[in-house]
Amino acid sequence: MKLPLRIFVSSVQKELAAERSALRDYLLGDVLMRRFFDPFLFEDQPAADVRANQLYLDEVERCDIYLGIFGEEYGFENSEGFSPTHLEFRKATELGKQRLIFVKGQQDGAKHPKMQALIRQAGSELVRRRFESTEDLLEAVYASLVKIMEDLELVRLSPFDAAACRNATFDDLDPERVHKFLGLARRGRSFPLAENTSASRVLAHLDLLTGDRPTHAAILLFGRKPQRFLPASDIKCAHFHGFEIQKPIPSYQVYKGTLFEMVDQARDFVLSKIDLWVGTRAESVQAPTAYEIPPEVVSEAIVNAVVHRDYTSNMSVEVMLFKDRLEIWNPGSLPPSLTIETLKGPHPSVPANPLIAEPMYLTKYIERMGTGILDMMRRCREAGLQEPEIRIEHDVWITTIWRKNADESQVSDKHQVGTELGAQSGAQSGAQSGAQSKQQILRLLANEPCSANTLSAALGLNTKTGSFKRLLQTLIDDEVIEYTLPDKPSSRLQKYRLTDRGRTLLKEKR
């Protein structure tokens, strides 16, 4: 739909010149009206070598809305006995244009007989509105145009997530995702519906349907392709080696899918990039581990972004990891009842998207009662981190979570044995430095290309961990190693091999 919508304002009778002029000025002067509507008045057009009757009929054909103002006069009649106003109305009717008719006066007895006939014809086809003064006309037109905006879903009176998703049908929802949610909600929060409940009933129970149409929340939570309807609902993740946003970006991912899927993917992206400390098995069979930022803090910050964001914005949620901090940006602002300061203490939960928040709560992605930010602050303090910082800049909500200083040892003695890259397999606890690990990878690749599994096994590491992935990425970024399948980095057949630079470095170390 192309905006603004073109409104053809009918009637050129001198008796209604003041009303027409006031209506034009009002539509062009009101911020909301001029965003969605563009009025056309015949008398505003410059002189042209075109027949007047053809000009206004062409404009009726181009318009989106025909707005007729009927007074007492009928107007100049052509050879067939029709006035311009009558011809315009007839043309708009033939073309199926949306018609709004406003009649001046409560009685029609004094009106021209042909105007009376035109008013009766219009009344038999649509609802007319009557007005006495210019102010009455403006109020009536405003109410009619607001109704059109609501019908076209250009404006909404309910929360965004509760509104029907334009052009979406029930077939755009994935029943398997609904039933997966049902199982998680039953186990996590004792959700009352049985395991075999139909997807339509689950969604109706959650108020995620408007009639038989899915709401925006339903599409975001359970849609087959949510970004088909809401392109900016994705999550963009970036990792920078320095302290500022700058190219080249070492690692960049755009995640699409349902909110549940994107939250999980964004969380894993961050955890794969931050440091993970691994201790010894001295106290148990399982070696203790500790991320530099607690995973619960990462999850809470990302979930807050998708639950509280403004989905009418063209901005995506952005998750950016820097050398000293993690930042989550999302379009949105605080509700009037809350301030940045009140967020740091006990406060009510006021989600911007309540129908999205409820399924997130039922699956234990978030808690009610407004405890999320307080939990983040507490967990950061317990991990030896600064408290998270929250700020609003130009209608963008920014959450900053500070990382551990590179030169500080902020983990407890229980976890302070060495990094995962330094952890050896078995019960040994000797530390192997990152430089040694790099050198060992170079030696392994000197003979033949190796897969990630082969390299990690030789180092005694887990290929899925962030530190190992980060080590390989650093070697690729430094052009020391390269993919054997560069066009398919995620292929299961992918292997790594030395570059010319890598062979040179290996010879220099020998």
C-alpha positions as CSV (number, residue, x, y, z in Angstrom):
1,M,0.0,0.0,0.0
2,K,1.4,3.3,-1.1
3,L,1.2,6.2,1.4
4,P,-0.1,8.8,1.7
5,L,-3.6,7.9,0.4
6,R,-5.0,10.3,-2.1
7,I,-8.3,11.9,-1.2
8,F,-10.3,13.5,-3.9
9,V,-12.4,16.3,-2.3
10,S,-15.5,16.7,-4.4
11,S,-17.8,19.8,-5.0
12,V,-16.8,23.1,-6.5
13,Q,-19.9,25.0,-5.4
14,K,-19.0,28.5,-4.2
15,E,-21.2,28.0,-1.1
16,L,-18.8,25.3,0.2
17,A,-15.5,27.1,-0.7
18,A,-14.8,27.9,3.0
19,E,-15.4,24.3,4.1
20,R,-13.3,22.8,1.4
21,S,-10.4,25.2,2.1
22,A,-10.6,24.5,5.9
23,L,-10.6,20.8,5.3
24,R,-7.5,21.0,3.0
25,D,-5.6,23.1,5.6
26,Y,-6.6,20.8,8.4
27,L,-5.5,17.6,6.6
28,L,-2.2,19.1,5.6
29,G,-1.6,20.8,9.0
30,D,-2.3,17.8,11.2
31,V,0.8,15.6,11.8
32,L,-1.1,12.3,11.8
33,M,-3.5,13.2,8.9
34,R,-0.8,14.4,6.5
35,R,1.3,11.3,7.2
36,F,-1.4,9.1,5.8
37,F,-3.6,11.3,3.5
38,D,-3.0,13.8,0.6
39,P,-6.1,15.9,-0.3
40,F,-6.8,16.9,-3.9
41,L,-8.9,20.1,-4.5
42,F,-9.7,21.0,-8.1
43,E,-9.3,24.8,-7.5
44,D,-5.7,24.2,-6.3
45,Q,-4.5,23.0,-9.7
46,P,-2.6,25.4,-12.0
47,A,-4.0,26.4,-15.4
48,A,-3.5,23.7,-18.0
49,D,-4.6,22.9,-21.6
50,V,-7.0,20.2,-20.4
51,R,-10.8,20.1,-20.2
52,A,-11.9,20.7,-16.6
53,N,-14.3,17.8,-16.6
54,Q,-11.7,15.4,-17.9
55,L,-9.1,16.6,-15.3
56,Y,-11.4,15.9,-12.3
57,L,-12.6,12.6,-13.6
58,D,-8.9,11.5,-14.1
59,E,-8.2,12.5,-10.5
60,V,-11.1,10.5,-9.3
61,E,-9.6,7.5,-11.1
62,R,-6.2,8.1,-9.4
63,C,-7.5,8.7,-5.9
64,D,-7.8,6.1,-3.1
65,I,-10.8,7.8,-1.3
66,Y,-13.6,9.9,-2.7
67,L,-14.8,12.5,-0.3
68,G,-18.0,14.2,-1.4
69,I,-19.4,17.4,0.3
70,F,-23.0,18.0,-0.7
71,G,-24.7,21.4,-0.1
72,E,-27.8,23.1,-1.4
73,E,-26.6,23.8,-5.0
74,Y,-26.4,21.2,-7.7
75,G,-23.8,23.0,-9.8
76,F,-23.2,23.6,-13.5
77,E,-24.9,21.0,-15.7
78,N,-23.4,19.5,-18.8
79,S,-25.2,18.6,-22.0
80,E,-26.6,15.5,-20.4
81,G,-27.9,17.4,-17.3
82,F,-25.2,16.2,-14.8
83,S,-23.1,18.4,-12.6
84,P,-19.4,17.9,-11.9
85,T,-20.2,16.6,-8.4
86,H,-22.7,14.1,-9.7
87,L,-20.2,12.9,-12.4
88,E,-17.5,12.5,-9.8
89,F,-19.7,10.5,-7.5
90,R,-20.8,8.2,-10.4
91,K,-17.2,7.7,-11.5
92,A,-16.1,6.8,-8.0
93,T,-18.9,4.4,-7.7
94,E,-18.1,2.7,-11.0
95,L,-14.5,2.3,-10.0
96,G,-15.3,0.9,-6.6
97,K,-13.5,3.7,-4.7
98,Q,-14.0,4.1,-1.0
99,R,-16.6,6.9,-0.7
100,L,-17.3,9.3,2.2
101,I,-20.3,11.6,1.9
102,F,-21.0,14.6,4.1
103,V,-24.2,16.5,3.7
104,K,-24.6,20.1,4.9
105,G,-27.7,20.7,7.0
106,Q,-30.3,18.4,8.7
107,Q,-33.1,19.1,6.2
108,D,-33.0,18.8,2.4
109,G,-36.2,20.6,1.4
110,A,-34.5,23.8,0.3
111,K,-31.9,22.0,-1.8
112,H,-31.9,21.8,-5.6
113,P,-34.1,18.9,-6.7
114,K,-31.2,17.2,-8.4
115,M,-29.1,17.6,-5.3
116,Q,-31.9,16.0,-3.3
117,A,-31.9,13.1,-5.8
118,L,-28.1,12.7,-5.5
119,I,-28.3,12.7,-1.7
120,R,-31.0,10.0,-1.8
121,Q,-28.9,7.9,-4.2
122,A,-25.9,8.2,-2.0
123,G,-27.9,7.3,1.0
124,S,-29.2,4.1,-0.6
125,E,-25.6,3.0,-1.2
126,L,-23.6,4.1,1.9
127,V,-23.8,5.9,5.2
128,R,-23.9,9.6,5.0
129,R,-22.8,12.0,7.7
130,R,-24.5,15.5,8.2
131,F,-22.8,18.6,9.4
132,E,-23.9,22.2,10.3
133,S,-20.6,24.0,10.6
134,T,-17.0,23.8,9.4
135,E,-16.0,22.4,12.9
136,D,-18.7,19.7,12.5
137,L,-17.3,18.7,9.1
138,L,-13.7,18.5,10.4
139,E,-14.7,16.3,13.3
140,A,-16.8,14.0,11.1
141,V,-14.0,13.7,8.5
142,Y,-11.4,13.0,11.2
143,A,-13.5,10.2,12.7
144,S,-14.1,8.6,9.3
145,L,-10.4,8.8,8.4
146,V,-9.3,7.3,11.7
147,K,-11.8,4.4,11.0
148,I,-10.1,3.9,7.6
149,M,-6.7,3.8,9.3
150,E,-7.9,1.2,11.8
151,D,-9.4,-0.9,9.1
152,L,-6.2,-0.8,7.0
153,E,-4.2,-1.4,10.2
154,L,-2.2,1.8,9.8
155,V,-2.9,2.7,13.4
156,R,-3.8,0.5,16.4
157,L,-5.5,1.0,19.7
158,S,-4.3,-2.3,21.2
159,P,-0.7,-3.5,21.9
160,F,1.2,-4.4,18.7
161,D,1.6,-8.0,19.7
162,A,-2.2,-8.3,20.1
163,A,-3.1,-7.0,16.7
164,A,-3.8,-9.3,13.8
165,C,-0.8,-9.9,11.6
166,R,-1.6,-8.4,8.1
167,N,-1.9,-11.0,5.4
168,A,-1.0,-13.9,7.7
169,T,-3.3,-16.9,8.1
170,F,-3.4,-19.9,10.5
171,D,-1.4,-21.9,7.9
172,D,1.5,-19.6,8.5
173,L,1.9,-21.1,12.0
174,D,3.8,-24.3,12.7
175,P,1.8,-26.7,14.9
176,E,5.0,-28.6,15.8
177,R,6.4,-25.5,17.4
178,V,3.2,-25.0,19.3
179,H,3.2,-28.5,20.7
180,K,6.9,-28.2,21.6
181,F,6.0,-25.1,23.6
182,L,3.1,-26.9,25.2
183,G,5.4,-29.6,26.5
184,L,7.9,-27.1,27.9
185,A,5.1,-25.0,29.5
186,R,3.5,-28.0,31.2
187,R,6.8,-29.1,32.7
188,G,8.1,-25.6,33.5
189,R,5.0,-23.9,34.8
190,S,2.3,-26.6,35.1
191,F,0.4,-25.2,32.1
192,P,-3.1,-26.5,32.4
193,L,-3.8,-27.7,28.8
194,A,-3.2,-31.4,28.0
195,E,-0.3,-32.6,25.8
196,N,-2.7,-33.6,23.0
197,T,-4.5,-30.2,22.9
198,S,-4.8,-28.8,19.3
199,A,-2.6,-26.0,18.2
200,S,-5.6,-23.7,17.6
201,R,-6.9,-24.2,21.1
202,V,-3.5,-23.6,22.6
203,L,-3.2,-20.3,20.7
204,A,-6.8,-19.3,21.6
205,H,-6.0,-20.0,25.3
206,L,-3.0,-17.6,25.0
207,D,-5.1,-15.0,23.2
208,L,-2.9,-15.3,20.2
209,L,-5.7,-15.4,17.6
210,T,-8.0,-12.6,16.4
211,G,-10.9,-14.6,15.1
212,D,-9.2,-17.1,12.9
213,R,-6.2,-14.8,12.1
214,P,-2.9,-15.0,14.0
215,T,-1.7,-12.0,15.9
216,H,1.8,-10.5,15.6
217,A,2.8,-12.4,18.8
218,A,1.6,-15.7,17.3
219,I,3.7,-15.2,14.2
220,L,6.8,-14.2,16.2
221,L,6.5,-17.1,18.6
222,F,5.2,-19.9,16.4
223,G,5.4,-18.8,12.8
224,R,7.0,-20.9,10.0
225,K,8.8,-17.8,8.6
226,P,8.2,-14.8,11.0
227,Q,10.5,-12.5,9.1
228,R,8.3,-12.8,6.0
229,F,5.8,-10.6,7.8
230,L,8.1,-8.8,10.2
231,P,11.4,-8.4,8.5
232,A,13.1,-6.3,11.3
233,S,12.2,-8.9,14.0
234,D,15.6,-10.7,13.4
235,I,18.5,-10.5,15.8
236,K,21.9,-9.2,14.5
237,C,25.0,-10.4,16.4
238,A,28.5,-9.0,16.0
239,H,31.9,-9.6,17.7
240,F,34.5,-6.8,17.7
241,H,38.1,-7.3,18.9
242,G,38.4,-3.7,20.0
243,F,36.3,-1.3,22.0
244,E,34.3,0.4,19.2
245,I,32.2,-0.6,16.2
246,Q,34.6,-0.8,13.3
247,K,35.3,-2.8,10.2
248,P,36.3,-5.4,9.4
249,I,33.9,-7.3,11.7
250,P,35.6,-10.5,12.8
251,S,32.3,-12.4,13.3
252,Y,28.8,-11.3,12.2
253,Q,25.5,-13.3,12.2
254,V,21.9,-12.4,11.5
255,Y,19.5,-14.9,13.1
256,K,16.0,-15.4,11.9
257,G,13.2,-17.6,13.1
258,T,10.9,-17.6,16.1
259,L,11.7,-15.6,19.2
260,F,12.6,-18.8,21.0
261,E,15.1,-19.8,18.3
262,M,16.7,-16.4,17.9
263,V,17.1,-15.9,21.7
264,D,18.9,-19.3,21.9
265,Q,21.1,-18.6,18.9
266,A,22.1,-15.1,20.1
267,R,22.9,-16.5,23.6
268,D,25.1,-19.2,22.1
269,F,26.8,-16.6,19.8
270,V,27.9,-14.6,22.9
271,L,28.9,-17.7,25.0
272,S,31.0,-19.0,22.1
273,K,33.0,-15.7,22.1
274,I,33.6,-15.0,25.8
275,D,36.1,-16.7,28.0
276,L,35.3,-19.9,29.8
277,W,37.4,-21.0,32.8
278,V,37.8,-24.7,33.4
279,G,39.1,-26.1,36.7
280,T,40.4,-29.5,37.8
281,R,38.6,-32.7,38.6
282,A,40.1,-32.7,42.1
283,E,36.8,-32.3,43.8
284,S,34.5,-34.3,41.4
285,V,34.4,-36.3,38.2
286,Q,33.1,-33.2,36.4
287,A,35.5,-30.4,36.0
288,P,34.0,-27.1,37.2
289,T,33.5,-24.3,34.6
290,A,32.7,-20.6,34.8
291,Y,32.0,-18.1,32.0
292,E,33.3,-14.6,32.4
293,I,29.7,-13.4,32.1
294,P,27.1,-15.7,33.7
295,P,25.0,-17.3,31.0
296,E,21.8,-16.4,32.9
297,V,22.8,-12.7,32.5
298,V,23.3,-13.0,28.8
299,S,20.0,-14.8,28.4
300,E,18.1,-12.2,30.5
301,A,19.5,-9.3,28.6
302,I,18.6,-10.8,25.2
303,V,15.1,-11.9,26.3
304,N,14.4,-8.5,27.7
305,A,15.2,-7.0,24.3
306,V,12.8,-9.1,22.4
307,V,10.0,-8.8,25.0
308,H,10.2,-5.0,25.4
309,R,11.2,-3.9,21.9
310,D,9.1,-1.8,19.6
311,Y,8.2,-4.1,16.7
312,T,6.9,-1.2,14.6
313,S,10.5,0.0,14.2
314,N,12.7,-0.9,11.3
315,M,15.6,-1.5,13.6
316,S,16.6,-5.0,14.6
317,V,17.8,-6.1,18.0
318,E,21.5,-5.9,17.9
319,V,23.9,-7.9,20.2
320,M,27.4,-6.6,20.1
321,L,30.4,-8.0,21.9
322,F,33.4,-5.8,22.5
323,K,36.7,-6.3,24.2
324,D,35.4,-4.8,27.5
325,R,31.6,-5.2,27.3
326,L,28.5,-6.8,25.8
327,E,25.9,-4.4,24.5
328,I,22.3,-5.2,23.5
329,W,20.4,-2.6,21.6
330,N,16.7,-2.7,20.9
331,P,14.2,-0.1,19.7
332,G,11.9,1.0,22.5
333,S,11.6,3.0,25.6
334,L,10.4,2.8,29.2
335,P,6.7,3.0,30.0
336,P,5.7,6.2,31.7
337,S,5.4,4.5,35.1
338,L,9.1,3.5,35.2
339,T,12.5,5.3,35.1
340,I,16.0,4.1,34.8
341,E,16.4,4.5,38.6
342,T,13.3,2.6,39.5
343,L,14.6,-0.4,37.4
344,K,17.4,-0.7,39.9
345,G,15.0,-1.5,42.7
346,P,11.8,-3.6,43.1
347,H,9.4,-2.5,40.4
348,P,6.3,-3.8,38.6
349,S,6.6,-5.8,35.4
350,V,5.3,-3.7,32.5
351,P,6.1,-5.6,29.3
352,A,5.7,-3.6,26.1
353,N,4.4,-6.8,24.4
354,P,2.4,-8.7,27.1
355,L,1.2,-11.5,24.7
356,I,4.9,-12.3,23.9
357,A,5.9,-12.1,27.5
358,E,3.4,-14.7,28.7
359,P,4.7,-17.6,26.6
360,M,8.3,-16.6,27.4
361,Y,7.3,-16.8,31.1
362,L,5.6,-20.2,30.7
363,T,8.8,-21.7,29.1
364,K,10.9,-20.1,31.9
365,Y,12.8,-17.7,29.6
366,I,11.7,-14.9,31.9
367,E,10.2,-14.4,35.4
368,R,7.3,-12.3,36.3
369,M,7.3,-9.6,39.0
370,G,9.9,-7.4,37.3
371,T,12.9,-9.4,38.9
372,G,14.9,-9.8,35.7
373,I,17.1,-6.7,35.9
374,L,17.6,-7.2,39.7
375,D,18.7,-10.8,39.0
376,M,21.2,-9.6,36.4
377,M,22.7,-7.1,38.8
378,R,23.0,-9.7,41.5
379,R,24.6,-12.3,39.3
380,C,27.1,-9.8,37.9
381,R,28.1,-8.8,41.4
382,E,28.5,-12.5,42.5
383,A,30.7,-13.0,39.4
384,G,32.9,-10.1,40.3
385,L,31.6,-7.9,37.5
386,Q,30.4,-4.3,37.5
387,E,26.6,-3.9,37.6
388,P,25.0,-3.7,34.2
389,E,24.2,-0.3,32.8
390,I,20.9,0.6,31.2
391,R,20.3,3.8,29.2
392,I,17.8,5.1,26.7
393,E,19.2,7.1,23.7
394,H,16.9,8.4,20.9
395,D,14.2,5.7,21.6
396,V,16.8,2.9,21.7
397,W,17.2,0.8,24.8
398,I,20.8,-0.1,25.5
399,T,21.9,-2.6,28.0
400,T,25.7,-2.8,28.8
401,I,27.2,-5.8,30.6
402,W,30.8,-5.4,31.5
403,R,33.3,-8.1,30.9
404,K,36.2,-9.1,33.1
405,N,39.4,-7.1,32.7
406,A,41.9,-9.0,30.6
407,D,44.7,-8.4,33.3
408,E,42.5,-9.4,36.3
409,S,41.8,-12.8,37.7
410,Q,38.2,-12.5,38.9
411,V,37.2,-16.1,39.2
412,S,37.2,-18.0,42.5
413,D,40.1,-20.3,43.4
414,K,37.8,-23.2,42.5
415,H,37.8,-22.2,38.9
416,Q,41.2,-20.5,38.7
417,V,43.3,-23.3,37.2
418,G,43.6,-22.3,33.5
419,T,41.6,-21.5,30.5
420,E,39.9,-24.3,28.6
421,L,42.6,-24.1,25.9
422,G,45.0,-24.8,28.7
423,A,43.0,-27.7,30.1
424,Q,44.6,-31.1,29.2
425,S,42.5,-34.2,28.8
426,G,42.0,-36.8,31.6
427,A,42.8,-35.9,35.2
428,Q,45.8,-33.8,34.4
429,S,45.6,-30.1,35.3
430,G,48.7,-28.7,33.7
431,A,48.1,-25.6,31.7
432,Q,49.0,-25.3,28.1
433,S,49.1,-21.8,26.8
434,G,47.2,-20.4,23.8
435,A,50.5,-19.9,22.0
436,Q,51.4,-23.6,22.5
437,S,48.0,-24.6,21.3
438,K,48.4,-22.5,18.1
439,Q,51.8,-24.0,17.5
440,Q,50.4,-27.5,17.9
441,I,47.6,-26.8,15.4
442,L,50.2,-25.6,12.9
443,R,52.2,-28.8,13.4
444,L,49.1,-31.0,12.9
445,L,48.2,-29.2,9.7
446,A,51.8,-29.4,8.3
447,N,51.2,-32.9,7.0
448,E,47.5,-32.7,5.8
449,P,44.3,-30.9,6.3
450,C,42.4,-31.8,9.4
451,S,38.8,-31.4,10.6
452,A,37.8,-29.4,13.7
453,N,37.1,-32.7,15.6
454,T,40.6,-34.0,14.7
455,L,42.3,-30.8,15.9
456,S,40.3,-30.6,19.2
457,A,40.9,-34.2,20.0
458,A,44.7,-33.7,19.6
459,L,44.5,-30.8,22.0
460,G,42.3,-32.6,24.4
461,L,39.5,-30.1,24.0
462,N,35.8,-30.0,23.2
463,T,35.2,-28.8,19.6
464,K,31.9,-27.1,20.7
465,T,33.4,-24.7,23.2
466,G,33.9,-21.0,22.6
467,S,37.6,-20.9,23.3
468,F,38.4,-23.5,20.6
469,K,36.2,-21.9,18.0
470,R,37.7,-18.5,18.9
471,L,41.2,-19.9,18.4
472,L,40.4,-21.3,15.0
473,Q,38.8,-18.0,14.0
474,T,41.8,-16.0,15.1
475,L,44.1,-18.2,13.0
476,I,41.8,-17.7,10.0
477,D,41.6,-13.9,10.5
478,D,45.4,-13.8,10.7
479,E,45.5,-15.8,7.4
480,V,47.6,-18.5,9.1
481,I,45.1,-21.3,8.2
482,E,42.1,-21.4,5.8
483,Y,39.1,-23.5,5.0
484,T,39.3,-26.3,2.4
485,L,35.7,-25.5,1.5
486,P,35.7,-21.6,1.7
487,D,32.2,-21.3,0.2
488,K,30.7,-23.7,2.7
489,P,32.1,-22.8,6.1
490,S,29.5,-24.9,8.0
491,S,29.8,-28.0,5.9
492,R,30.3,-31.3,7.8
493,L,33.1,-32.0,5.3
494,Q,34.9,-28.8,6.2
495,K,38.6,-29.1,7.1
496,Y,41.5,-26.6,7.8
497,R,44.8,-26.3,6.1
498,L,47.9,-24.1,6.4
499,T,48.3,-21.0,4.2
500,D,51.7,-19.9,2.9
501,R,51.9,-17.6,5.8
502,G,51.2,-20.4,8.2
503,R,54.0,-22.6,6.7
504,T,56.4,-19.7,7.0
505,L,55.5,-19.2,10.7
506,L,55.9,-22.9,11.4
507,K,59.3,-22.9,9.9
508,E,60.4,-19.8,11.9
509,K,59.3,-21.6,15.2
510,R,61.3,-24.7,14.5
